Amino acid sequence: MVKYAMIIDLDKCVGCQACVISCKEENSVLSSTPEEYAKKRRPLWNRVITEYKEGEYPNVNASVMPIICNHCENPPCVPVCPVDATYKREDGGMVLQRYERCIGCKYCMIACPYGQRFFNFTQQPELEYHNPDVPRREAGVVEKCTFCVHRLDKAKAENKKIGSPDGVVPACTEACPVGTRTFGDLDDPDSAVSKLLASRRNYQIRADLGTEPQVYYLD
């Protein structure tokens, strides 16, 4: 059984936000207006949090933390959905959303311990760069990172390799200029993700919750 996972090497991340921009473009994620931003209506499927610790520009000591949906093995967002809009797909293990079923109750947002589900307050307009492979979201539904499942499904249908370093990967992984992210099948011992986890010390965010995140960070 295929189980996709992502590994993020914190030593490589420079906080350039290329992953954030590529995610928005690939998945037609709306950018917040200043008014929506002030109300914390920020649909960031990909986030890069930068904490400035000491120093002044250009000599600043900072830590960078990229965060996406963890596609948990035991996702707390799935059982709370009253209409089965949120589900875990057996093939690949991604946690996905059936937008046509979503009633916008936000139970999944409350259940997610990582704050990686976002309510769509504005109807998705027709955009010139809108990706036809990505479902259009209407106002009033919850959305989130999908590991670019449309890319993976298309690659599978065309018998293309999926995963780092030379296969089809999510947009954020492809866009990173310094190779921070590695994507692949954890159930394949020869995959890049399996080899990385075996060779480096790593951790998951809030692993103590028992959600078993499928996003790992290299120390």
N, C-alpha and C positions, 0 to 999 in steps of 0.2 A: 504494500500500500504506500502510495506517495504521501509524504508529509512535508510541505514546504515550510521553510524557515528563513529568517534573515539574521545575519550577524553584522553588528556595527562596531567598527574598530575606533574607539574613542581617541586613540593616539594619532589617528590620521585626520579626523574631522577638523576643518578650519572654520566652520560656521559660515560658509559662503552663501547658504540658503539656495543653492542650485537644486537641491532635492525638493525644496518647498515649491519653487517656481515650476519645475518640470511636472510635479504632481498636479498642480493647478491646471496646467495646460493640457496634460494628457487626459485628465478626468473632468475637465470643464468645471472645476471648482471655483465658485464665485469669489471675487476679491471683495472685502468689506469696504463700504464707504466710511468716511470719517465718523459719521453718526452711528453706524452699526458697530464700528470698532469701539467707540466710547461705551456702548452698551454691552460689550464683550460678545458680540455676535460675530465671531471669527471662525469661519469653517476651514480650519487648518488640518487637513488630513495628515499632513506632515508638519511637524513643528521642530524648530531648532532653538533651544533655550540657551542663551549665553549669560553667564554670571560673571560679572567683572569683580575681581577680588581686590586687586591693589594696583597701584601705579597710575601713570598718566600717559595719554597717547604721545608717541607711538609705542611706548614701552609699558604695555598693560598685561597683567597676569589675569587670565580668564579661563573658565572651564566651559565646555560646550557639550550639550546633551541633546541629540536628536531623538524625537519620540514619534512613534506611529502606533496604529492599532497593533496589539500584540498577537492577534489571531490565536487566542488561548486554546489550549487543549481542553480545558474545562471553563468555557466562557460564561461568566455570570449574567451576561446580557441576553443569552438565549432563552433560559427558562422563564424569565420575567415577561417576555413579550406575549401579550394576550391574544395575538392574531397570527402567530407563527411567521412574522415578517422577518425576524432575525433568525438565522439558522447557521449551522456548521456543516459545510460540505464535506462529505466523506472523501471524495477524490481531492487530495491536496490539503485538506484540513483547514481551509480558509473559513473565517466567520464572515458571512455575507448578509445582504439585506434585500428583501423583496419589496421594492419601493411601492408597487401597486397595492400591497397589503397594509403598509404602514399607516397607522391612524394618528401618528404624532403624539402619542401619550407620554413619551420621553422616559418610560420606565427603564429602557435599556441605557439611557444616558446616566440615570441615577445609579444603576447597577455597575457600570463600568468603573473600576477603581483607578483607571489611567486617564480619565477625562478625554478619551479619544473618539467620542461620538458627538455629532454636531447636528443641530436642528436647522433645517433650511427655512429661513424666514422669508425668502424672496424667491418667486418663481424663476426657474432657470430660463434666461432668455436665449434666443437663437444667436449664437456667436459664430463669427467667421471661422474660428479655430476649433469649433466644437467637434469632438471626436465622435463619429457616427457609431463606433463600436461600443461606446459607453452609454448606458441608459440615461435618458433625461430625467432629472428630478424636479418634481413640482414643489411649490411651497407647502409646508406643513408636514414634511417627512424628515426622518433622521437619516444621515448619511455618514460614511466613514471610509477609511482606507480599505481597499479590496485586494492588496498585493497586485494590482493591475491584472485582475483575473481575466479580463478580455484579451490581454496579450498572451497569457499562458494558454488559454483555450485555443486561440488562433494558431499558436505555435504547435500545439499538440495535434490539431487537425491537419496541419501541413507537415507533420513528422519532423519538426525542427527540434533541436536540443533546447531544453529549458534549464536555466541556471548558470551561475558564474563558472568560469570566467569568460567563455566564448559563446554562451547561449542566450536565449531570450530571457530577460529579467524585467522587474518592475521599472517604471520610468525613473524613480528616484535613484535606484541603483545604477542605471545606465548613465544618468546625468552627473554623478559625482566625479569631479575632476581629479580626485586623489585616491579613488578606490576605497572609500570608507566602508561601503556596504558590499556584502557577499550574500547571494541568494541561491537557494537550491533545495534539494531533497534530503532531509535528515535521515530518511530510511535507507538511503544509499550510502554505504560506508566509504565509497570511493568519491563521493561528491565533495566539492570544495568546502561546503559548510560543515560536513562531518569531520573532515580533516582539520579544519580550523579549530573546532571545539575540542578536538582531541589533543591539540598541540598548544593551546593557550588557556590561561586562566580566564574564566568568563562568569558572567552572572546574568540573571533576569531581574527586571523590576518587580518588586514586591512578590518574589517567589514564595514568601511565607503565606500568601493568601491561598495557595493551592490551585491557582488558575492555570499553571503551567504555560507561561507565555512562550510563543514560538519566535520571539525576537530576543536575541542574545547580544550582550555587550562584552567586548574584549577589554580586559583591564590593562 
